[in-house]
Amino acid sequence: MSGSWTPPKEFLLRQNWEGVRLSALSSSSLGSSPSCPRTPHLVSGCGFVMSPAGCSHVNSFKVENWKQNLRVIYQCFVWSGTPETRKRKAKSCICHMCGAHLNRLHSCLYCVFFGCFTKKHIHEHAKNKRHNLAIDLLYGGIYCFMCQDYIYDKDMEQVAKEEQRKAWKLQVFSPALVSPYQYTMTGVGEKYSTWEPTKRELELLQHNPKRRKITTNCTIGLRGLINLGNTCFMNCIVQALTHTPLLRDFFLSDRHKCEMQSPNSCLVCEMSTLFQEFYSGHRSPHIPYRLLHLVWTHARHLAGYEQQDAHEFLIAALDVLHRHCKGDDNGKKANNPNHCNCIIDQIFTGGLQSDVTCQVCHGVSTTIDPFWDISLDLPGSSTPFWPLSPGSDAGVVNGESHVSGTTTLTDCLRRFTRPEHLGSSAKIKCSGCHSYQESTKQLTMKKLPIVACFHLKRFEHSAKLRRKITTYVSFPLELDMTPFMASRYSLFAVVNHQGTLESGHYTSFIRQHKDQWFKCDDAIITKASIKDVLDSEGYLLFYHKQFLEYE
């Protein structure tokens, strides 16, 4: 057999399962970067839907001393903390059938066997030996061949995290092996070894006192996300959130202090970990399985592997983050986010004013409601839409390339804030007339948030109609909100949807820094031009207040 390997004595785990001597080897080979196809390899293709509670097939592995055995696996092959263990891992981790190092190598959890996932060698082994679990040697995800998907188990995750922290500490004491970002990767709120500049570094700092700006070739913060089975809707929102300037500054300065009774269930802690992962300098795609599990736990309407709406995920994620910033229970009591000072509300919450005017006495009833995004009607929908720039000549309007007949984002906003006659079928009780009267309703933006998110209503659902609206809407790089409120905003993320209402795929454009744009398609990140961004269809548009941006 090509590339056969005889394990050292300490790796043989002394347990038996159906007469097979157990051994487990695994995961996360640091520094390698095989190709990572998106959805098809990770989709639960045979109709299996994993419960948010996790996979039931892990019980076959959880026999006597399983935690101790799993620790040995992580110490030797997953979180390799010393040069010796990394060299031994690199030498040992080859497919036992073809001798290859790459092709998404997986390790069986029940015996000493490495196999290629792409070439199905690990699948053949699992079928022949009835060994249901294996570990991805590049990313550390645990795959169940019965569920035909990657799974999450709380107990296994705890063991993995403990051994990961130990490995990081070993690396921290070996300065030559560590990037500057790894000093902060021991977890939020935990003690870690601080960086002390050397004499040579102090001299360099004295001779170069000016702040060094990010170069155009810098890729820090760019990282792909593995699709865990129709989870592109989540991945594109995560990309937008991790590139939100003030949110990035908040988490990278370790400002989050968990107030949850069970920190393991805190979505804000997981977001903090995500920011550390994104800005760690690692280039291999990240697997957001723990984030997916927490979303399933706290927003059960999103649980399962069906395709979900990116806009619905954004609102659910902001809601859970808002609640967890306040320890969940306190967050639920603060049902008006404007009365909350958590980081989510400081950045994303605005105030929408609704003025209802009685058509008889002209009395005005005013209410102000918080919002996290503004949903805008489009031409072509069943909702009446009046073009507000009829017959415009080609030119630039509010920074938008305006071609005659083209709808702009400003048009949509004017339509949104235009007075609307409610009609006889929607009479309200007027406090002045003390009777039900026809009225006019007008929305205005009382308070604009730091990040303004505009949702273009491309999916139409009604009793008679279900369809996607593909009307092109021109949107600018810089948005002047003066007609609605005095503020200037800069575009930093765009979420797009390709396909139909029933079947489609989400991608996103994110701005790395000024005029540098990238397209994020799950695990694949490619350079994009400003034209690519502005020519895209647009589903969710994220703008940031200019005076609060940090480049």
Disulfide bonds with the S-S distance in Angstrom:
none
